[in-house]
Amino acid sequence: MNNPFVITGHIPDKYFCDRREETARVVRELSNNGNLCLISPRRMGKSKLVHHCYNHPEFAGRYYTFYVDILHTSGLREFTYIFGQQIFETLHTTNRKMLVAFVQGLKSINAKFGFDALTNMPTFSLELGDISRPEFTLTEIFRCLEQADKPCIVTFDEFQQITKYPEKNIEALLRAHIQNLSNVHFVFAGSERHLVTEMFLSSARPFYNSTSIMELHPIAPAEYIPFVCHCFKEYERSIHEVEVQKIYTLFEGNTYYMQKTFHEAFINTPIGEVCTSDIVRQTIDEILEEAGDGYRQLLSRIPERQKELLYAIAIEEKAQKLMSAGFIRQHSLASSSAVQAAVRKLMELDLLIVEDSVYYIPDILFRMYLQRLRNKDVTFVR
């Protein structure tokens, strides 16, 4: 380990900051045959928490654990494809017997099965077009997991995505499968709070009252600030608490962006030296520059009126009454109808979120990038 601020892959326990209560609750719910709905903004650490729990002694070696990110799926067939592919890839490295049972259980698809001549391990070539009847393939996948020789845990990340599929019965279809499973337990993780809560708290929806619900909040500064200082000290560097607090405040406790900043600031701080405000400022400039290419491409695909609204909300940081004459006049926007149309499209693209009538850009780094485009002299850390 040459950098204690891990941003990819598995985080060793000693570098996993806090989340003790959250870990205990996830383990308790799942080990007692329950399902869990996990809600938090993006990049707050949902996936890291889930994988951390998967490595908990209660589960490691005693359960089959699967993590399925469905954010970029657009329909039932793609959902089924990603689900099946993830199960195969996980079993390929963990249990051959279960892998063979899984492969042999998928009778409804036209995938290419075989065995590697050198390792004698099953091979599996599945294309999206091989799934012609996803509802039957989904039944086979769940049946295989239910018949497994150990309990299974499946996490569906960004689970609210299923509400955007063209098929209208997906929630009912999945709920019908899940309520009959006793050997498989689920974590339904989501970042769009209004959609996820509606799915699980509305009595008119299939998943109503079917899980416990847990919201993941920022790690408390009283935990995170000493953690950062300790990590620097352990590697013969140092950083003042006030600098850590500045980053915590800037990113509103967003776990990934704080971790990314300290990962890079750690690299920029020589052994025996102090991570100063100048180093932190330089680090954030480098992170924004690194993200700039992707953001520029994103903005190039967005119509002008939508871009103007993004700039306005970025400047406000948290905006209300977007269709009011005052807001439109202050930010030189076209009209209330144009703003309303732009809001609808930006929310479809997940570039804008509204909670309690407050609109904001969920990607904090993107918001900072937009602020800097509108004011080249913006300094985020003083």
Steps between C-alpha positions, in 0.01 A plus 500: 500500500670821384197729532255462789222687317366216289267602215480178294464137593476352849573727796689323782322526834764731652439756221121469502382807690225455757164361373498268803131546576404472133707183458343344809151575374558363148652181640218463754222545243644265239622229737150484648340425162390857436528730199625858514436817303810722516458865399769765460624757249741373238861455605417505868646150541209258444699253291805513731276436800335202329835345404632571849203306642553218249847453652360493853565170687124440511493471120851429368515139384153427637291679237513556126504877451419686178508869413303612195513864385200565274541878456569474128235241419200608294261204511424154637718319247805708586426463873490122460819503292696703759361289784596168338841626389584621850401169659718308254800727553470476879459122507783455250744614768331348805325166446520267202221267610256786532625647172426179311153479657433858396614449141298181463191667647478768229300314237311795352797679345719439198830569675813305409604265779817295512810411699845654489749240372773607744307562821196281432290788634165579339499779244201718435450734206179695533389788280198717561337358188523149643222582746177470307264441795640694796212417733577125460875555539438703814295212643791262432751733667291533816435125504873431484571735790216353706645150452858602587682310773559822697281806560533774240501879533429712192546877494329693222665841489302796360187288531274795414614454139234231451231770527635649176474181293247496214342185644236598754487188718863468613443581866217246523704239309803532728289514814320181398835320474659648811213437742527125433874472563632378835866438407559838336505838676521840339638850539316752283731800483391827343611861469185675376327533833157607374477201263631243748281611788196497272581141397530371856268726700198537271226250578410491131839360395605130498803548727299683769602398851723220368835615645661694777615844384833657588631840391875547467613843616845665484757368743506736797789750488593395853584156352630598158737786591709300753501207255660714227756650738592155631548361148738782408692455824530123452687565175730769643303795369266739674192710433328750728143432606390835359602390148302177534199698623520726192480198268222343706298822474577550131375154404219494758632177649486315165714196570639438151603858422663544842682170462609591145631839616701355787626216280648756260610744773685214671689438174579871470641518855864379531602281794575712802302797370168664585200497266436874479212707361704552184532123449129450564414779255733356237347154553145623444609688187655177368186298578282757320736502203496121487119495502478787253515295180201292601303801616576692179371209293190481717428872460552479123200265481268720706284768330572862586191562716573194713861613540394848606277350769785278622726804531231687694444215745875445540543865597214477751621155621152434642222664298128546555210641295674444168194608302460828690546832322773598746716192436452524123588869495798462733660232281385633159302186416250479215159439660326292765385246239857466367631452855232240571594304187871524585438378856310197374777403258786558745326285759457223243876519443564485878683833477250667731320387813216657697430429866248695707465755216877564501689437173869414490764332286577166669855474361684750721812501281288576192339786689846636586605466138197701386567765762856536376385528137279792599765663719860417418617649833301266721722361778346206680753467782641811667 
